[in-house]
């Protein structure tokens, strides 16, 4: 009879598993926000992760993703502006595209508001958007991106 070795073990719940196996490996808070926001369905606002749902069920996986998004958002808000700037720059410099192009796209698109969890308070939303847009403007301008005129 063949013996099988279990390569990895699941943690007791979806939240712990998500942090242990996925989120802890993303080096920036901004990166975790981007990842978690990408798992939210644009049509329903529901978080979806096939692997987590298969292991823990849809409801538990959805709760874990939503809670993680809210926790990560709160973590970003608790950082100083200097920490936010460093974290954002680390995330952006790890991407393949030019920093100024990424900053420009984020500012022109809905990316900034897309990163906010749906349960955020209005003041949190406003603070996040203002600070992130200001930091993106600095990154864009410091990397040769000229402010675009709005004709």
Secondary structure, 3 states (H helix, E strand, C coil): CCCCCCCCCCCCCHHHHHHHHCHHHCCCHHHHHHHHHHCECCCCCCECCHHHHHHHCHHHHHHHHHHHHHHHHHHHHHCCHHHHHHHHHHHHHCCCCCHHHHHHHHHHCCHHHHCCCCCCCHHHHHHHHHHHHHHHHHHHHHCCCCCCCCC
